[in-house]
Amino acid sequence: MDLEAKVVLAHLLKTQHVAALGTMHGSQPEVSMVTYLPATDFSRIYIHISGLARHTKNIQKQPAVGLMISEENNMNKDPQTLARLSMQGEAKLIDPSAPEYAQIKAGYLKKFPDSEVTFGLGDFNLYAIELESARFVAGFGRVFNLTKHGLADAESAHEQNVGRG
């Protein structure tokens, strides 16, 4: 993946706010919308979800998930050219007593200040989606298969590019 695509990928992960979460409900796939926070090295994605939600119950039974993040369509572009990332991984509950919990919560609240209310509710939990593989479309005909190491490379390239600007 070239530097330009890495910068587009990092920008996508950092600036978008919602993702489509795919889980298995019995033998049928199910998709829902979630807010997310990427780890600083992009190796995982954090979601804060209610235990009452069906997608959470699905994760508890089958932790393998899919997640898709897409560039917003401002109607000035062909939707087929929008940058998008489809990821596969495993969702793991983050225990509130875990050392990293407070830092993840602080990052989530910085990105989503209104979620302070849900952090106070007893049925909401943080999950980390441990990324196993991903497919990134940087635009029409620009497709890349990635691992979590490729996502980390995108973060490094983005930081280097920001440092030059």
C-alpha positions in Angstrom: 0.0 0.0 0.0 1.4 3.4 -1.0 1.8 6.4 1.3 -1.3 8.1 -0.1 -3.5 5.1 0.6 -2.1 4.8 4.2 -2.9 8.4 4.9 -6.4 8.0 3.5 -6.9 4.9 5.7 -5.7 6.6 8.8 -7.9 9.7 8.1 -10.9 7.4 7.6 -10.4 5.6 10.9 -9.8 8.8 12.9 -12.5 11.0 11.5 -15.5 8.7 11.0 -17.8 8.1 14.0 -20.0 5.1 13.1 -19.4 1.7 11.8 -21.6 -1.2 10.7 -21.1 -4.1 13.0 -21.8 -7.6 11.7 -22.6 -10.4 14.2 -24.2 -13.8 13.9 -27.8 -14.3 15.3 -28.1 -18.0 15.3 -27.3 -19.0 11.8 -28.2 -15.7 10.2 -25.9 -12.6 9.8 -27.1 -9.4 11.4 -25.8 -5.9 11.0 -26.2 -2.9 13.3 -24.7 0.5 13.7 -22.2 1.3 16.5 -19.9 4.2 17.4 -16.2 3.3 17.6 -12.8 4.4 18.7 -9.7 3.0 17.1 -6.7 2.1 19.2 -3.8 4.5 18.8 -2.0 1.9 16.7 -5.1 0.7 14.9 -4.6 -2.9 16.1 -8.1 -3.0 17.6 -11.3 -1.1 17.5 -13.3 -0.3 20.7 -17.0 -0.2 20.9 -19.2 0.7 23.8 -22.5 -1.3 23.6 -25.5 -2.2 25.8 -25.9 -5.7 27.2 -29.6 -5.3 26.2 -28.8 -4.9 22.5 -29.1 -8.0 20.3 -25.7 -7.5 18.8 -24.1 -7.7 22.3 -26.0 -11.0 23.0 -24.8 -12.2 19.6 -21.2 -11.4 20.5 -21.5 -13.2 23.8 -22.5 -16.4 21.9 -20.2 -15.9 18.9 -17.4 -13.3 19.3 -16.3 -13.4 15.6 -17.5 -10.1 14.1 -17.2 -8.0 11.0 -16.9 -4.2 11.1 -17.2 -1.7 8.2 -16.3 1.9 8.3 -17.0 4.1 5.2 -16.2 7.6 4.2 -19.4 9.7 4.3 -21.1 10.2 1.0 -21.6 13.9 0.4 -23.5 13.2 -2.8 -20.7 14.8 -4.9 -18.9 11.5 -5.4 -19.8 8.2 -7.0 -20.5 5.9 -4.0 -18.2 3.2 -5.5 -15.3 5.5 -5.1 -15.8 6.1 -1.3 -12.9 5.0 0.9 -14.0 2.1 3.1 -12.6 -0.5 5.4 -14.1 -3.9 6.1 -12.5 -5.8 9.1 -12.9 -9.2 10.6 -11.9 -10.0 14.2 -13.0 -11.1 17.6 -14.9 -9.0 20.1 -13.6 -9.3 23.7 -15.1 -7.7 26.8 -12.8 -5.2 28.5 -13.1 -5.6 32.3 -13.6 -2.2 34.0 -10.8 -3.2 36.4 -8.3 -3.7 33.5 -5.4 -1.2 33.5 -6.2 0.1 30.0 -9.9 0.6 30.7 -9.6 4.2 32.1 -7.5 5.3 29.1 -9.9 3.8 26.6 -12.9 5.3 28.4 -11.2 8.7 28.3 -10.6 8.4 24.6 -14.1 7.4 24.0 -15.5 10.3 26.0 -13.3 12.7 24.1 -14.6 11.5 20.8 -18.2 11.0 22.1 -18.9 13.3 25.0 -22.6 12.4 25.1 -21.6 8.8 26.0 -20.9 9.9 29.5 -24.5 9.0 30.3 -24.1 5.4 29.0 -20.9 4.9 30.9 -22.9 5.5 34.0 -25.5 2.8 33.1 -24.8 -0.7 34.4 -25.6 -2.5 31.2 -23.1 -0.8 28.9 -19.6 -2.3 28.4 -16.5 -1.7 26.4 -15.4 -4.3 23.9 -12.2 -4.5 21.9 -12.4 -5.9 18.5 -9.1 -7.6 18.0 -8.4 -7.3 14.3 -7.4 -10.4 12.3 -7.8 -9.2 8.7 -9.1 -6.3 6.7 -9.9 -5.1 3.2 -9.4 -1.4 2.4 -10.8 0.3 -0.6 -9.0 3.6 -1.1 -11.1 4.5 -4.2 -12.2 2.9 -7.4 -9.8 0.0 -8.3 -7.5 0.7 -5.3 -8.0 -2.3 -3.0 -5.7 -3.6 -0.3 -5.8 -6.7 1.9 -4.4 -6.0 5.3 -3.5 -7.5 8.6 -3.4 -5.6 11.9 0.3 -4.9 11.1 -0.8 -3.1 7.8 -3.2 -1.0 9.8 -0.4 0.0 12.2 1.7 1.0 9.1 -1.1 3.3 8.1 -1.0 5.0 11.5 2.8 5.4 11.2 2.5 6.9 7.7 -0.2 9.3 8.8 1.8 10.5 11.8 4.9 11.1 9.5 2.8 12.9 7.0 1.2 15.1 9.6 4.7 15.9 11.0 5.7 17.2 7.5 2.7 19.4 7.1 
